[in-house]
Amino acid sequence: MTTTQQVRLHGVDVARGLAVVGMLFVDNRGNAQIGEQLVHAPWHGLRVADVVFPVFLLVVGVSMPFSRRADRPRAVLVRVLKLGLLGWLVVTAKYGFGAVGAGVLGHIAGAYLLCWLLLRLPRRAQVPAAAAVLAVLTAVAVWVPVPGSGRTAVDPDLSWAHWLDQTMGLDFSAEAPHSYLPSAVTVFIGVLAGRVLLERGVRAALPRMLAGAAVLLVLGLALAPLLPVNKRLWTPSFVLVTGGIGLVVLAAALWLVDVRGVRRPFRPAEVLGLNAIVAFVTSELLFRAVLRYDVQPAVDRWLTDLTSATASAYLYATFSVVVVWAVCQVLARRGIVVRV
């Protein structure tokens, strides 16, 4: 990502790359003995695993003010269609023809498009509109009965999110369409950070980003008793809390890499961040479609015999990071950045 002065903000790539590393550990663990923080919370609550994708979406938003493509409707539509198609192909490769949905990439496409539509409003109206979206989603979830039930609920089997996904003929999951609108606000939080970086520079932007993070965390925690933090529902409290955490992660990466110049230790994460889509697709196709059912169990048993089940869980995930990084490193050495 570059500013108008063509100065690359390496910390943005590092933050994106760290999100990719988190994703690989969450998705490619060798077995269930990995630490609890690397497994999604079963319902209400927040773990490290639940923060990974929101951080990635926030960084998607950071890049939008710097991108000429984000101002062109046709280019935006083409990008959304490409992401959706690629997501469908990945889901098909994993689960076979007939599988419905576009998974994580479809989620990115939907959130990106809805955020872009929000940005068509006058700038002064954008923050109030995003706040209104979260307020309405909260009100609906808490006070409006779920169709067909006659009562309000945020249970795994009864919620507005569950009803919407089922109505569309889709399985209820964190990546289903019910999450696109609130996660568009996550992307928008990144847009706000990107604007400050573009207009004021890194050093001046960092205090503002940290202040914004504090406000989001306070608001999210204040809202949580009314509507709990929940990734599968992508509740407004989840948007606010993870948005605050994402801003802290981004600010830390920018301060270390772009302000302090501590770049070399983070170069592997930067390489992954430069080609994040390649990293994700490689992981999904290789480790979750090809190796998952035969090779992974065999490797896990071998590593467990050599070490322990817990060590095997981490070692296999680390192996996936190394393999995916190697693919991205080859592209980086050739100056190739794959953009969708």
Phi, psi and omega in degrees: 000140183232155172269181179295339176270009178062032175262117185283132176269093184294332179298330177294316177296323179295315179299318178296318179295322177297323176296322178296316178302315178301317179299317181295320178292322180290317186277329190246029177297146183293325179200183187283358183276004178292160184303149183303325183293342179261015174238135182301143174301133184298331177208249178290150178122175183217128175234169179305319180302328183282343184271339189302307184291318175303322177298319179298315180297321178299319179292328172304317179292323179303323184285341187296317179295340181270351189260125174293328181299327183292347178265356185249114183306317182296317180295322178296314180298318179298318180297316180298316180295320179297315179297316179297317180294315179297320177298318178296319179296320179295314179299319179295319179297325182281319190242356179092166179297144183100345176293136184255137176115163181242008172060214184297316181294324174295323177297315178301315181299314181295316180294320179298314181296315181293323175295318179300320178295321176300322182287352174284345176288157172306144187304321183294340181267351189289313179296313175301324180293317178296318177296321179295322178301313180294322179295316180294317179299321178295313182299316180298313183296324188270323190243346183260125181298143176289132181307134177087349182250331181076009180213161176273149179192152171229052178266161179303330183253001181209105176195165176298323179297313179298317180298316181297313181297316179296321179299327179275002179077025183243157174287146177284121178203169180294340182261003181284168187303335181300337184271351186296316183293308178296326180287340172297329175291325174301314177299319181296324175301319176296322177301316179300318177295318179298322179296317179296318178297319182291319188271334186239347183087165188296310186300317180285334183283329187301312178300322179294321179295318180291323176296317177298321178299317180298317179298315181297317180296317179297314180296317181296316180291328177291327181280336187304322178297332179277315180221103190300158174293121186208115182290319183297325176274343187051055184292156177305324177296324176296318178302313185291313183294313180290331174297318177296317178296318179299320178295324177294316178300314180296315180297319179297317180295317179295319181294314182292315190273313186267331179268309182275344178077019179274078188262321188303314181297337182260006182301320177301318178295322179297319179299317178294322181291329179295325180234056186296322180294319177299317180300314181296311183296319178300315180298314183295316184285318185278307189270339182247350177245317186268310189268345193297321192267335181243307186287314184302312179300323180293316179296320180298317179296318180296314180293324178295320178295323181284325186235262177200169180296320180295314179298320179299320179302317181282322183294320179293320177297319178297320177301319179295322178297315182297316181295313181295320177299320180299319177297313181292327179294321176301317179294319180297320179297333179264006179069025183262124173237115183274117180246138179246000000 
